[in-house]
Amino acid sequence: MGKFNPRKFVNPDTLKRVSFANLLLLLRQPGIREYLEGYADGGTGPRMALAATEADFDYDRLARVLLMPEDGYPDDLADALHHIAELADSEAVHQLQEEMGDALDLTTLGDEPSPADIALHAWLRDRPAVERVLGRQFLDRPKAFLHFLGPALSGPALGVVDDDRLKPLIGQLKAWYLKKKGSDFVRVLPYERGDAWWFLVRHAMPPQRQSVIKDGKPTSTVERPEKHDIVVYTPERDELAIHASSKGEQDLYREAFGLHLFPGGRKFTDTGKYSLKPLAEKREDALSVAAIDGLDSVVLVQLQVVLGPGVVQSISAPDVMAFYASREKWKFPEDPSAATFDVRFTGAKGRPRKLTIRKPNVAKYHREGDKDLIDVWMKRNGFIPEKAKK
């Protein structure tokens, strides 16, 4: 997520349509109640009067208070509003019902409860389940991963990944983020997907001051953006794939996940995962999609070659292989540093999707859902070579 902005839920009309009893349960939770009944910055009275009846409750004032965080705004309140706002639609409600089953007792909400009402009810009933449902939506968004290799051709299965096992890992992440970003808000949500374990890491970013209009006057408020990173462990290749924005975070995840998820620890190195030698050695044959169901064609459209420190040559064409074939005197680069391909998937309409490989360990996919099938193609054609025995 970007900045804290739960506007889909925090408006007077939506708040009036949710169960008043459930709304009060949220607002009266420890830490949240103290903030709401405390005095606003520069104010002469409490931010909210939570003792009011439903008929007298000031929904307009509540919406203003919730959307304009002041110092001391509870993390739990921001977290609840974010999840409820993001899941307040019919598709998300269906996912909540599948995740929670009988634990989501909608009979208490009356006839035809709104999606926002159901999302709030779910948060109060089973917060971890709500976090898992929203977390899955972020797993499919990243398009670029750094890949780090473990010490073996194949690695150990992780077994059960529960809260007790994650606790020391989260502790290390909290300490790092508190020092670097000023907040120890960290959540790690594990998901077992096919032959790999995916971990969504939610953490806070440094606070930002935002200009706002309050009571008709310009002022400012402090917002703390949140970020979602992803770590994937694949035992079949003993590989850790990381989607994070900074090298510091990449190094942190590589160390922390290796240390805490494996008995005795496990080191993941940045030894190159990808090779572009097949392009020079096999030429057109390196792009073959024979016997790979789901792919129609792969075309090389760009090559990059490092000529010296800070000097990179880029060759682009609708079909780079055809370009070189038409120029007999031009020598195909022996050691490209990066390559971009147009990939056509069976049944997909419109333009082909891009794949970029950058040595030693970066792959960028047009869509994250493309990763599994493209990885099969890369292994089949030698772009992901067999790991050397150590």
FIFISE-715758 format. One record per residue (C-alpha): residue in one letter; x negated, y negated, z negated; residue number from 0. Coordinates in Angstrom, 3 decimals. Layout:
N
<site resn="A" x="X" y="Y" z="Z" resi="NUM"/>
...
end
This chain:
390
<site resn="M" x="0.000" y="0.000" z="0.000" resi="0"/>
<site resn="G" x="-1.059" y="-3.624" z="0.361" resi="1"/>
<site resn="K" x="0.001" y="-6.272" z="-2.116" resi="2"/>
<site resn="F" x="2.591" y="-5.523" z="-4.782" resi="3"/>
<site resn="N" x="5.815" y="-6.424" z="-2.984" resi="4"/>
<site resn="P" x="8.858" y="-4.341" z="-3.982" resi="5"/>
<site resn="R" x="11.386" y="-6.626" z="-2.281" resi="6"/>
<site resn="K" x="13.439" y="-3.739" z="-0.873" resi="7"/>
<site resn="F" x="14.505" y="-2.930" z="-4.434" resi="8"/>
<site resn="V" x="14.041" y="-6.183" z="-6.342" resi="9"/>
<site resn="N" x="16.860" y="-8.364" z="-5.138" resi="10"/>
<site resn="P" x="20.067" y="-9.152" z="-7.056" resi="11"/>
<site resn="D" x="22.403" y="-7.295" z="-4.684" resi="12"/>
<site resn="T" x="20.387" y="-4.040" z="-4.821" resi="13"/>
<site resn="L" x="19.907" y="-4.271" z="-8.592" resi="14"/>
<site resn="K" x="23.661" y="-4.652" z="-9.087" resi="15"/>
<site resn="R" x="24.294" y="-1.438" z="-7.128" resi="16"/>
<site resn="V" x="22.154" y="0.794" z="-9.344" resi="17"/>
<site resn="S" x="23.282" y="2.386" z="-12.585" resi="18"/>
<site resn="F" x="23.091" y="-0.281" z="-15.283" resi="19"/>
<site resn="A" x="22.253" y="2.367" z="-17.861" resi="20"/>
<site resn="N" x="19.319" y="3.634" z="-15.789" resi="21"/>
<site resn="L" x="18.120" y="0.092" z="-15.089" resi="22"/>
<site resn="L" x="18.049" y="-0.634" z="-18.818" resi="23"/>
<site resn="L" x="16.201" y="2.639" z="-19.467" resi="24"/>
<site resn="L" x="13.453" y="1.425" z="-17.147" resi="25"/>
<site resn="L" x="13.348" y="-2.139" z="-18.501" resi="26"/>
<site resn="R" x="13.331" y="-1.010" z="-22.133" resi="27"/>
<site resn="Q" x="10.384" y="1.361" z="-21.823" resi="28"/>
<site resn="P" x="7.440" y="0.605" z="-24.170" resi="29"/>
<site resn="G" x="5.198" y="-2.114" z="-22.798" resi="30"/>
<site resn="I" x="7.771" y="-3.175" z="-20.218" resi="31"/>
<site resn="R" x="10.303" y="-4.385" z="-22.790" resi="32"/>
<site resn="E" x="7.666" y="-6.390" z="-24.667" resi="33"/>
<site resn="Y" x="6.657" y="-8.173" z="-21.463" resi="34"/>
<site resn="L" x="10.231" y="-8.962" z="-20.374" resi="35"/>
<site resn="E" x="11.310" y="-10.199" z="-23.806" resi="36"/>
<site resn="G" x="8.096" y="-12.176" z="-24.252" resi="37"/>
<site resn="Y" x="7.738" y="-15.857" z="-23.454" resi="38"/>
<site resn="A" x="6.983" y="-16.855" z="-19.875" resi="39"/>
<site resn="D" x="3.889" y="-18.934" z="-19.093" resi="40"/>
<site resn="G" x="4.808" y="-22.474" z="-20.073" resi="41"/>
<site resn="G" x="8.327" y="-21.392" z="-21.014" resi="42"/>
<site resn="T" x="10.335" y="-22.036" z="-24.162" resi="43"/>
<site resn="G" x="12.187" y="-18.732" z="-24.277" resi="44"/>
<site resn="P" x="11.929" y="-15.046" z="-23.347" resi="45"/>
<site resn="R" x="11.682" y="-14.021" z="-19.701" resi="46"/>
<site resn="M" x="14.794" y="-11.833" z="-20.000" resi="47"/>
<site resn="A" x="17.583" y="-11.118" z="-22.458" resi="48"/>
<site resn="L" x="17.830" y="-7.323" z="-22.355" resi="49"/>
<site resn="A" x="20.549" y="-7.196" z="-25.008" resi="50"/>
<site resn="A" x="23.161" y="-8.606" z="-22.617" resi="51"/>
<site resn="T" x="26.068" y="-6.492" z="-21.444" resi="52"/>
<site resn="E" x="26.441" y="-5.511" z="-17.811" resi="53"/>
<site resn="A" x="29.051" y="-8.224" z="-17.258" resi="54"/>
<site resn="D" x="26.725" y="-10.917" z="-18.646" resi="55"/>
<site resn="F" x="23.439" y="-9.589" z="-17.294" resi="56"/>
<site resn="D" x="21.440" y="-12.149" z="-15.300" resi="57"/>
<site resn="Y" x="20.385" y="-10.195" z="-12.197" resi="58"/>
<site resn="D" x="19.116" y="-13.310" z="-10.417" resi="59"/>
<site resn="R" x="16.750" y="-14.101" z="-13.264" resi="60"/>
<site resn="L" x="15.551" y="-10.476" z="-13.435" resi="61"/>
<site resn="A" x="14.741" y="-10.505" z="-9.711" resi="62"/>
<site resn="R" x="12.673" y="-13.696" z="-10.119" resi="63"/>
<site resn="V" x="10.794" y="-12.297" z="-13.128" resi="64"/>
<site resn="L" x="10.010" y="-8.987" z="-11.415" resi="65"/>
<site resn="L" x="8.836" y="-10.585" z="-8.163" resi="66"/>
<site resn="M" x="6.562" y="-13.172" z="-9.786" resi="67"/>
<site resn="P" x="4.066" y="-11.286" z="-11.945" resi="68"/>
<site resn="E" x="2.404" y="-13.267" z="-14.689" resi="69"/>
<site resn="D" x="-0.574" y="-12.333" z="-16.841" resi="70"/>
<site resn="G" x="0.233" y="-9.171" z="-18.753" resi="71"/>
<site resn="Y" x="2.605" y="-7.763" z="-16.118" resi="72"/>
<site resn="P" x="2.739" y="-4.045" z="-17.044" resi="73"/>
<site resn="D" x="1.081" y="-1.614" z="-14.635" resi="74"/>
<site resn="D" x="3.849" y="0.908" z="-15.348" resi="75"/>
<site resn="L" x="6.488" y="-1.611" z="-14.257" resi="76"/>
<site resn="A" x="4.655" y="-2.439" z="-11.024" resi="77"/>
<site resn="D" x="4.157" y="1.277" z="-10.371" resi="78"/>
<site resn="A" x="7.850" y="2.053" z="-10.897" resi="79"/>
<site resn="L" x="9.049" y="-0.794" z="-8.672" resi="80"/>
<site resn="H" x="6.610" y="0.153" z="-5.917" resi="81"/>
<site resn="H" x="7.749" y="3.789" z="-5.827" resi="82"/>
<site resn="I" x="11.460" y="2.972" z="-6.053" resi="83"/>
<site resn="A" x="11.207" y="0.365" z="-3.282" resi="84"/>
<site resn="E" x="9.212" y="2.655" z="-0.973" resi="85"/>
<site resn="L" x="11.601" y="5.592" z="-1.476" resi="86"/>
<site resn="A" x="14.890" y="3.684" z="-1.316" resi="87"/>
<site resn="D" x="16.092" y="5.128" z="1.988" resi="88"/>
<site resn="S" x="18.076" y="8.182" z="3.036" resi="89"/>
<site resn="E" x="15.119" y="10.208" z="4.385" resi="90"/>
<site resn="A" x="13.093" y="9.682" z="1.218" resi="91"/>
<site resn="V" x="16.090" y="10.625" z="-0.915" resi="92"/>
<site resn="H" x="16.340" y="13.897" z="1.016" resi="93"/>
<site resn="Q" x="12.662" y="14.569" z="0.263" resi="94"/>
<site resn="L" x="13.238" y="13.795" z="-3.422" resi="95"/>
<site resn="Q" x="16.094" y="16.270" z="-3.532" resi="96"/>
<site resn="E" x="13.925" y="18.961" z="-1.948" resi="97"/>
<site resn="E" x="11.041" y="18.257" z="-4.340" resi="98"/>
<site resn="M" x="13.052" y="18.043" z="-7.574" resi="99"/>
<site resn="G" x="15.869" y="20.523" z="-6.918" resi="100"/>
<site resn="D" x="18.260" y="20.870" z="-9.864" resi="101"/>
<site resn="A" x="16.217" y="18.379" z="-11.917" resi="102"/>
<site resn="L" x="17.763" y="15.599" z="-9.821" resi="103"/>
<site resn="D" x="21.232" y="15.578" z="-11.379" resi="104"/>
<site resn="L" x="23.179" y="13.114" z="-9.257" resi="105"/>
<site resn="T" x="26.506" y="13.839" z="-10.975" resi="106"/>
<site resn="T" x="25.594" y="11.239" z="-13.592" resi="107"/>
<site resn="L" x="25.451" y="8.499" z="-10.930" resi="108"/>
<site resn="G" x="29.067" y="8.647" z="-9.792" resi="109"/>
<site resn="D" x="30.363" y="8.761" z="-6.224" resi="110"/>
<site resn="E" x="28.050" y="7.866" z="-3.325" resi="111"/>
<site resn="P" x="25.038" y="6.487" z="-5.223" resi="112"/>
<site resn="S" x="22.719" y="4.250" z="-3.201" resi="113"/>
<site resn="P" x="19.224" y="5.438" z="-2.211" resi="114"/>
<site resn="A" x="17.752" y="2.880" z="-4.630" resi="115"/>
<site resn="D" x="19.909" y="4.283" z="-7.430" resi="116"/>
<site resn="I" x="18.738" y="7.831" z="-6.679" resi="117"/>
<site resn="A" x="15.072" y="6.745" z="-6.477" resi="118"/>
<site resn="L" x="15.347" y="4.991" z="-9.863" resi="119"/>
<site resn="H" x="17.101" y="8.013" z="-11.369" resi="120"/>
<site resn="A" x="14.367" y="10.317" z="-9.993" resi="121"/>
<site resn="W" x="11.597" y="8.115" z="-11.427" resi="122"/>
<site resn="L" x="13.134" y="8.292" z="-14.895" resi="123"/>
<site resn="R" x="13.657" y="12.056" z="-14.625" resi="124"/>
<site resn="D" x="10.361" y="13.233" z="-13.109" resi="125"/>
<site resn="R" x="7.751" y="10.594" z="-12.358" resi="126"/>
<site resn="P" x="5.075" y="13.051" z="-11.067" resi="127"/>
<site resn="A" x="7.549" y="14.467" z="-8.529" resi="128"/>
<site resn="V" x="8.308" y="10.973" z="-7.216" resi="129"/>
<site resn="E" x="4.582" y="10.234" z="-6.955" resi="130"/>
<site resn="R" x="4.059" y="13.437" z="-4.956" resi="131"/>
<site resn="V" x="6.843" y="12.594" z="-2.496" resi="132"/>
<site resn="L" x="5.502" y="9.101" z="-1.811" resi="133"/>
<site resn="G" x="1.925" y="10.357" z="-1.736" resi="134"/>
<site resn="R" x="2.660" y="12.723" z="1.148" resi="135"/>
<site resn="Q" x="3.587" y="9.739" z="3.297" resi="136"/>
<site resn="F" x="0.086" y="8.310" z="2.897" resi="137"/>
<site resn="L" x="-1.702" y="11.571" z="3.727" resi="138"/>
<site resn="D" x="-0.792" y="11.292" z="7.407" resi="139"/>
<site resn="R" x="-1.762" y="7.642" z="7.909" resi="140"/>
<site resn="P" x="-5.592" y="7.588" z="7.916" resi="141"/>
<site resn="K" x="-7.249" y="8.087" z="11.295" resi="142"/>
<site resn="A" x="-10.954" y="8.107" z="10.381" resi="143"/>
<site resn="F" x="-12.892" y="10.372" z="8.028" resi="144"/>
<site resn="L" x="-16.505" y="10.771" z="7.002" resi="145"/>
<site resn="H" x="-17.473" y="14.429" z="6.730" resi="146"/>
<site resn="F" x="-19.946" y="15.837" z="4.212" resi="147"/>
<site resn="L" x="-21.190" y="19.408" z="4.197" resi="148"/>
<site resn="G" x="-21.611" y="21.750" z="1.247" resi="149"/>
<site resn="P" x="-24.492" y="24.191" z="0.821" resi="150"/>
<site resn="A" x="-22.834" y="27.275" z="2.372" resi="151"/>
<site resn="L" x="-21.242" y="28.445" z="5.605" resi="152"/>
<site resn="S" x="-17.987" y="28.815" z="3.691" resi="153"/>
<site resn="G" x="-17.126" y="27.596" z="0.224" resi="154"/>
<site resn="P" x="-15.135" y="28.761" z="-2.792" resi="155"/>
<site resn="A" x="-11.374" y="28.553" z="-2.990" resi="156"/>
<site resn="L" x="-10.303" y="25.931" z="-5.515" resi="157"/>
<site resn="G" x="-7.577" y="28.010" z="-7.144" resi="158"/>
<site resn="V" x="-5.176" y="26.074" z="-9.365" resi="159"/>
<site resn="V" x="-5.766" y="22.314" z="-9.446" resi="160"/>
<site resn="D" x="-3.846" y="20.989" z="-12.450" resi="161"/>
<site resn="D" x="-3.969" y="17.937" z="-14.741" resi="162"/>
<site resn="D" x="-6.523" y="19.484" z="-17.104" resi="163"/>
<site resn="R" x="-8.882" y="20.173" z="-14.234" resi="164"/>
<site resn="L" x="-8.461" y="16.680" z="-12.798" resi="165"/>
<site resn="K" x="-8.890" y="14.852" z="-16.117" resi="166"/>
<site resn="P" x="-12.731" y="14.591" z="-16.115" resi="167"/>
<site resn="L" x="-12.689" y="13.673" z="-12.418" resi="168"/>
<site resn="I" x="-10.196" y="10.871" z="-13.043" resi="169"/>
<site resn="G" x="-12.253" y="9.745" z="-16.036" resi="170"/>
<site resn="Q" x="-15.315" y="9.210" z="-13.845" resi="171"/>
<site resn="L" x="-13.258" y="7.347" z="-11.231" resi="172"/>
<site resn="K" x="-11.643" y="5.136" z="-13.895" resi="173"/>
<site resn="A" x="-15.026" y="4.112" z="-15.306" resi="174"/>
<site resn="W" x="-16.332" y="3.205" z="-11.836" resi="175"/>
<site resn="Y" x="-13.269" y="1.210" z="-10.814" resi="176"/>
<site resn="L" x="-13.103" y="-0.647" z="-14.125" resi="177"/>
<site resn="K" x="-16.707" y="-1.768" z="-13.621" resi="178"/>
<site resn="K" x="-16.431" y="-2.545" z="-9.905" resi="179"/>
<site resn="K" x="-12.828" y="-3.727" z="-9.481" resi="180"/>
<site resn="G" x="-11.818" y="-4.821" z="-12.984" resi="181"/>
<site resn="S" x="-9.063" y="-2.220" z="-13.433" resi="182"/>
<site resn="D" x="-9.111" y="1.429" z="-14.482" resi="183"/>
<site resn="F" x="-5.785" y="2.188" z="-12.788" resi="184"/>
<site resn="V" x="-6.458" y="5.468" z="-10.958" resi="185"/>
<site resn="R" x="-4.158" y="8.316" z="-9.923" resi="186"/>
<site resn="V" x="-5.290" y="11.510" z="-8.177" resi="187"/>
<site resn="L" x="-2.533" y="13.571" z="-6.560" resi="188"/>
<site resn="P" x="-3.474" y="17.049" z="-5.222" resi="189"/>
<site resn="Y" x="-1.728" y="18.697" z="-2.267" resi="190"/>
<site resn="E" x="-2.424" y="22.158" z="-0.845" resi="191"/>
<site resn="R" x="-1.963" y="21.956" z="2.921" resi="192"/>
<site resn="G" x="-2.749" y="25.002" z="5.036" resi="193"/>
<site resn="D" x="-6.355" y="26.047" z="4.458" resi="194"/>
<site resn="A" x="-7.399" y="22.822" z="2.751" resi="195"/>
<site resn="W" x="-6.840" y="20.805" z="-0.426" resi="196"/>
<site resn="W" x="-5.907" y="17.141" z="0.116" resi="197"/>
<site resn="F" x="-6.284" y="14.593" z="-2.680" resi="198"/>
<site resn="L" x="-4.628" y="11.179" z="-2.606" resi="199"/>
<site resn="V" x="-6.572" y="8.689" z="-4.740" resi="200"/>
<site resn="R" x="-4.577" y="5.618" z="-5.741" resi="201"/>
<site resn="H" x="-6.525" y="2.780" z="-7.290" resi="202"/>
<site resn="A" x="-6.303" y="-0.948" z="-7.897" resi="203"/>
<site resn="M" x="-8.239" y="-3.584" z="-6.007" resi="204"/>
<site resn="P" x="-9.584" y="-6.847" z="-7.499" resi="205"/>
<site resn="P" x="-6.800" y="-9.328" z="-8.419" resi="206"/>
<site resn="Q" x="-5.827" y="-12.059" z="-5.984" resi="207"/>
<site resn="R" x="-4.141" y="-15.366" z="-6.767" resi="208"/>
<site resn="Q" x="-1.209" y="-16.101" z="-4.484" resi="209"/>
<site resn="S" x="0.566" y="-19.428" z="-3.954" resi="210"/>
<site resn="V" x="4.322" y="-19.257" z="-4.649" resi="211"/>
<site resn="I" x="7.282" y="-21.555" z="-5.185" resi="212"/>
<site resn="K" x="8.871" y="-21.212" z="-8.619" resi="213"/>
<site resn="D" x="11.920" y="-23.217" z="-9.685" resi="214"/>
<site resn="G" x="11.388" y="-25.476" z="-6.682" resi="215"/>
<site resn="K" x="7.779" y="-26.275" z="-7.561" resi="216"/>
<site resn="P" x="4.486" y="-24.948" z="-6.128" resi="217"/>
<site resn="T" x="2.522" y="-22.727" z="-8.465" resi="218"/>
<site resn="S" x="0.510" y="-19.523" z="-8.246" resi="219"/>
<site resn="T" x="0.739" y="-15.964" z="-9.409" resi="220"/>
<site resn="V" x="-1.783" y="-13.159" z="-9.765" resi="221"/>
<site resn="E" x="-1.327" y="-10.038" z="-7.643" resi="222"/>
<site resn="R" x="-3.350" y="-6.848" z="-7.817" resi="223"/>
<site resn="P" x="-3.319" y="-4.972" z="-4.489" resi="224"/>
<site resn="E" x="-3.392" y="-1.197" z="-4.522" resi="225"/>
<site resn="K" x="-5.260" y="1.087" z="-2.130" resi="226"/>
<site resn="H" x="-4.878" y="4.729" z="-1.139" resi="227"/>
<site resn="D" x="-7.949" y="6.814" z="-0.311" resi="228"/>
<site resn="I" x="-8.011" y="10.458" z="0.757" resi="229"/>
<site resn="V" x="-10.406" y="13.313" z="0.032" resi="230"/>
<site resn="V" x="-10.018" y="16.691" z="1.791" resi="231"/>
<site resn="Y" x="-11.834" y="19.887" z="0.844" resi="232"/>
<site resn="T" x="-11.844" y="22.738" z="3.400" resi="233"/>
<site resn="P" x="-13.262" y="25.989" z="1.938" resi="234"/>
<site resn="E" x="-13.503" y="27.613" z="5.379" resi="235"/>
<site resn="R" x="-16.280" y="25.152" z="6.301" resi="236"/>
<site resn="D" x="-17.393" y="24.148" z="2.781" resi="237"/>
<site resn="E" x="-16.705" y="20.582" z="3.793" resi="238"/>
<site resn="L" x="-15.573" y="17.372" z="2.093" resi="239"/>
<site resn="A" x="-13.857" y="14.803" z="4.327" resi="240"/>
<site resn="I" x="-13.405" y="11.301" z="2.904" resi="241"/>
<site resn="H" x="-11.284" y="8.349" z="3.992" resi="242"/>
<site resn="A" x="-12.390" y="5.281" z="2.010" resi="243"/>
<site resn="S" x="-13.324" y="1.727" z="2.932" resi="244"/>
<site resn="S" x="-16.708" y="1.271" z="1.254" resi="245"/>
<site resn="K" x="-19.917" y="3.265" z="1.007" resi="246"/>
<site resn="G" x="-19.785" y="2.948" z="-2.775" resi="247"/>
<site resn="E" x="-16.406" y="4.693" z="-2.854" resi="248"/>
<site resn="Q" x="-17.550" y="7.331" z="-0.383" resi="249"/>
<site resn="D" x="-20.568" y="8.119" z="-2.578" resi="250"/>
<site resn="L" x="-18.386" y="8.078" z="-5.694" resi="251"/>
<site resn="Y" x="-15.910" y="10.611" z="-4.296" resi="252"/>
<site resn="R" x="-18.635" y="12.835" z="-2.893" resi="253"/>
<site resn="E" x="-20.338" y="12.984" z="-6.304" resi="254"/>
<site resn="A" x="-17.253" y="13.126" z="-8.534" resi="255"/>
<site resn="F" x="-15.292" y="15.734" z="-6.574" resi="256"/>
<site resn="G" x="-18.384" y="17.883" z="-6.142" resi="257"/>
<site resn="L" x="-19.211" y="17.669" z="-9.845" resi="258"/>
<site resn="H" x="-15.784" y="18.273" z="-11.362" resi="259"/>
<site resn="L" x="-13.939" y="20.607" z="-8.980" resi="260"/>
<site resn="F" x="-16.548" y="23.360" z="-8.843" resi="261"/>
<site resn="P" x="-18.099" y="25.343" z="-11.712" resi="262"/>
<site resn="G" x="-21.665" y="24.131" z="-12.070" resi="263"/>
<site resn="G" x="-21.046" y="21.353" z="-9.535" resi="264"/>
<site resn="R" x="-21.506" y="21.263" z="-5.781" resi="265"/>
<site resn="K" x="-23.488" y="18.847" z="-3.641" resi="266"/>
<site resn="F" x="-22.154" y="17.560" z="-0.350" resi="267"/>
<site resn="T" x="-24.706" y="16.004" z="1.977" resi="268"/>
<site resn="D" x="-24.336" y="13.675" z="4.944" resi="269"/>
<site resn="T" x="-26.215" y="16.097" z="7.176" resi="270"/>
<site resn="G" x="-24.652" y="15.685" z="10.591" resi="271"/>
<site resn="K" x="-21.462" y="17.582" z="11.233" resi="272"/>
<site resn="Y" x="-21.022" y="16.549" z="14.870" resi="273"/>
<site resn="S" x="-23.155" y="17.128" z="17.949" resi="274"/>
<site resn="L" x="-22.798" y="15.502" z="21.378" resi="275"/>
<site resn="K" x="-25.379" y="17.746" z="23.033" resi="276"/>
<site resn="P" x="-22.682" y="19.789" z="24.826" resi="277"/>
<site resn="L" x="-21.964" y="16.748" z="27.021" resi="278"/>
<site resn="A" x="-25.525" y="16.722" z="28.382" resi="279"/>
<site resn="E" x="-25.947" y="20.494" z="28.458" resi="280"/>
<site resn="K" x="-22.568" y="21.636" z="29.813" resi="281"/>
<site resn="R" x="-21.235" y="18.474" z="31.433" resi="282"/>
<site resn="E" x="-17.642" y="19.045" z="32.640" resi="283"/>
<site resn="D" x="-17.496" y="22.502" z="31.009" resi="284"/>
<site resn="A" x="-17.889" y="20.834" z="27.607" resi="285"/>
<site resn="L" x="-14.439" y="19.270" z="28.093" resi="286"/>
<site resn="S" x="-12.616" y="22.510" z="28.884" resi="287"/>
<site resn="V" x="-9.276" y="23.118" z="27.146" resi="288"/>
<site resn="A" x="-8.939" y="26.701" z="28.399" resi="289"/>
<site resn="A" x="-7.198" y="29.020" z="25.924" resi="290"/>
<site resn="I" x="-6.323" y="26.129" z="23.567" resi="291"/>
<site resn="D" x="-2.553" y="25.978" z="23.347" resi="292"/>
<site resn="G" x="-1.300" y="22.434" z="22.886" resi="293"/>
<site resn="L" x="-3.983" y="20.589" z="24.882" resi="294"/>
<site resn="D" x="-3.633" y="19.776" z="28.593" resi="295"/>
<site resn="S" x="-6.873" y="17.880" z="29.209" resi="296"/>
<site resn="V" x="-9.783" y="16.007" z="27.641" resi="297"/>
<site resn="V" x="-11.558" y="13.266" z="29.617" resi="298"/>
<site resn="L" x="-14.745" y="11.458" z="28.576" resi="299"/>
<site resn="V" x="-14.118" y="7.688" z="28.878" resi="300"/>
<site resn="Q" x="-17.002" y="6.118" z="26.967" resi="301"/>
<site resn="L" x="-20.546" y="6.911" z="25.866" resi="302"/>
<site resn="Q" x="-22.833" y="4.964" z="23.561" resi="303"/>
<site resn="V" x="-26.605" y="5.405" z="23.508" resi="304"/>
<site resn="V" x="-29.005" y="3.830" z="21.019" resi="305"/>
<site resn="L" x="-31.920" y="2.364" z="23.003" resi="306"/>
<site resn="G" x="-33.721" y="0.878" z="20.021" resi="307"/>
<site resn="P" x="-33.171" y="-0.904" z="16.684" resi="308"/>
<site resn="G" x="-30.004" y="-2.933" z="17.105" resi="309"/>
<site resn="V" x="-29.755" y="-2.155" z="20.842" resi="310"/>
<site resn="V" x="-26.831" y="0.023" z="21.993" resi="311"/>
<site resn="Q" x="-25.885" y="0.738" z="25.599" resi="312"/>
<site resn="S" x="-22.214" y="1.476" z="26.305" resi="313"/>
<site resn="I" x="-20.980" y="3.256" z="29.443" resi="314"/>
<site resn="S" x="-17.223" y="3.101" z="30.057" resi="315"/>
<site resn="A" x="-15.160" y="4.479" z="32.932" resi="316"/>
<site resn="P" x="-11.786" y="6.176" z="33.486" resi="317"/>
<site resn="D" x="-13.828" y="9.384" z="33.850" resi="318"/>
<site resn="V" x="-17.473" y="9.092" z="32.791" resi="319"/>
<site resn="M" x="-18.330" y="12.597" z="34.024" resi="320"/>
<site resn="A" x="-16.998" y="11.777" z="37.498" resi="321"/>
<site resn="F" x="-18.881" y="8.476" z="37.417" resi="322"/>
<site resn="Y" x="-22.228" y="10.241" z="36.859" resi="323"/>
<site resn="A" x="-21.393" y="12.989" z="39.374" resi="324"/>
<site resn="S" x="-20.947" y="10.353" z="42.080" resi="325"/>
<site resn="R" x="-24.391" y="8.881" z="41.384" resi="326"/>
<site resn="E" x="-27.002" y="11.573" z="41.881" resi="327"/>
<site resn="K" x="-29.897" y="9.328" z="40.882" resi="328"/>
<site resn="W" x="-28.336" y="8.418" z="37.533" resi="329"/>
<site resn="K" x="-29.418" y="10.678" z="34.697" resi="330"/>
<site resn="F" x="-26.808" y="11.640" z="32.132" resi="331"/>
<site resn="P" x="-27.889" y="10.528" z="28.608" resi="332"/>
<site resn="E" x="-29.527" y="13.370" z="26.698" resi="333"/>
<site resn="D" x="-28.698" y="12.138" z="23.191" resi="334"/>
<site resn="P" x="-25.554" y="9.960" z="22.996" resi="335"/>
<site resn="S" x="-24.799" y="8.426" z="19.616" resi="336"/>
<site resn="A" x="-21.034" y="8.185" z="20.137" resi="337"/>
<site resn="A" x="-18.389" y="9.294" z="22.615" resi="338"/>
<site resn="T" x="-14.729" y="8.474" z="23.173" resi="339"/>
<site resn="F" x="-12.284" y="10.810" z="24.886" resi="340"/>
<site resn="D" x="-8.760" y="10.591" z="26.299" resi="341"/>
<site resn="V" x="-6.843" y="13.621" z="25.017" resi="342"/>
<site resn="R" x="-3.556" y="14.743" z="26.534" resi="343"/>
<site resn="F" x="-1.375" y="16.926" z="24.336" resi="344"/>
<site resn="T" x="1.097" y="19.357" z="25.853" resi="345"/>
<site resn="G" x="4.533" y="17.776" z="26.010" resi="346"/>
<site resn="A" x="3.337" y="14.343" z="24.852" resi="347"/>
<site resn="K" x="4.554" y="11.411" z="26.944" resi="348"/>
<site resn="G" x="2.872" y="8.092" z="27.603" resi="349"/>
<site resn="R" x="-0.789" y="7.293" z="27.412" resi="350"/>
<site resn="P" x="-3.367" y="9.857" z="26.269" resi="351"/>
<site resn="R" x="-4.564" y="9.660" z="22.680" resi="352"/>
<site resn="K" x="-8.068" y="8.615" z="21.775" resi="353"/>
<site resn="L" x="-10.709" y="10.656" z="19.994" resi="354"/>
<site resn="T" x="-14.021" y="9.076" z="18.999" resi="355"/>
<site resn="I" x="-17.004" y="11.033" z="17.689" resi="356"/>
<site resn="R" x="-19.866" y="9.077" z="16.158" resi="357"/>
<site resn="K" x="-22.919" y="10.967" z="14.955" resi="358"/>
<site resn="P" x="-23.706" y="12.222" z="12.425" resi="359"/>
<site resn="N" x="-20.404" y="12.602" z="10.599" resi="360"/>
<site resn="V" x="-17.595" y="10.293" z="11.760" resi="361"/>
<site resn="A" x="-14.488" y="11.329" z="13.694" resi="362"/>
<site resn="K" x="-11.674" y="8.901" z="14.467" resi="363"/>
<site resn="Y" x="-8.351" y="10.285" z="15.656" resi="364"/>
<site resn="H" x="-5.559" y="8.394" z="17.391" resi="365"/>
<site resn="R" x="-3.122" y="10.055" z="15.003" resi="366"/>
<site resn="E" x="-4.065" y="11.918" z="11.856" resi="367"/>
<site resn="G" x="-1.676" y="14.688" z="12.884" resi="368"/>
<site resn="D" x="-3.999" y="15.356" z="15.846" resi="369"/>
<site resn="K" x="-6.887" y="16.442" z="13.621" resi="370"/>
<site resn="D" x="-6.254" y="20.182" z="13.305" resi="371"/>
<site resn="L" x="-5.845" y="20.916" z="17.024" resi="372"/>
<site resn="I" x="-8.688" y="18.625" z="18.096" resi="373"/>
<site resn="D" x="-10.989" y="20.240" z="15.529" resi="374"/>
<site resn="V" x="-10.247" y="23.617" z="17.137" resi="375"/>
<site resn="W" x="-11.285" y="22.166" z="20.510" resi="376"/>
<site resn="M" x="-14.457" y="20.625" z="19.057" resi="377"/>
<site resn="K" x="-15.536" y="23.883" z="17.407" resi="378"/>
<site resn="R" x="-14.724" y="25.911" z="20.535" resi="379"/>
<site resn="N" x="-16.857" y="23.625" z="22.739" resi="380"/>
<site resn="G" x="-19.782" y="23.077" z="20.370" resi="381"/>
<site resn="F" x="-19.107" y="19.515" z="19.177" resi="382"/>
<site resn="I" x="-18.856" y="21.039" z="15.692" resi="383"/>
<site resn="P" x="-21.773" y="23.490" z="15.744" resi="384"/>
<site resn="E" x="-22.105" y="26.437" z="13.402" resi="385"/>
<site resn="K" x="-23.730" y="25.366" z="10.171" resi="386"/>
<site resn="A" x="-27.337" y="26.500" z="9.829" resi="387"/>
<site resn="K" x="-27.840" y="29.023" z="7.072" resi="388"/>
<site resn="K" x="-29.658" y="27.551" z="4.103" resi="389"/>
end
